[in-house]
Amino acid sequence: MKVFKQLSPRQIARYIKSFHRGYFAIESLGTFEFNAGRISLHGLTCRQRLRLARQINQAVSQLRHNEPLPDM
């Protein structure tokens, strides 16, 4: 399991795209699960965690379509 010290949706999206299935953690927000290259939204109740998961899933889909990602 990869632990990210800083919140960086773009970096996390690259990690998820590479591994497709597993877990990762962000020190300030906790653990997330991903499957098939997308973060599972089940069990996410905190709005901040849910918003972050959506941002990362959007970044993953942009990477898949080779669209340039905006700097965050």
DAKA-V645321 format. One record per backbone hydrogen bond with DSSP energy under -1.0 kcal/mol. NH is the residue of the N-H (numbers start at 1). CO is the residue of the C=O. If there is no record, write none. Layout:
NH;CO, NH;CO
This chain:
4;25, 12;8, 13;9, 14;10, 15;11, 16;12, 17;13, 18;14, 19;15, 20;16, 21;19, 22;34, 24;32, 25;2, 26;30, 27;4, 29;26, 30;26, 32;24, 34;22, 35;38, 37;20, 38;35, 40;33, 44;41, 50;46, 51;47, 52;48, 53;49, 54;50, 55;51, 56;52, 57;53, 58;54, 59;55, 60;56, 61;57, 62;58, 63;59, 64;60, 65;61, 66;63, 67;62
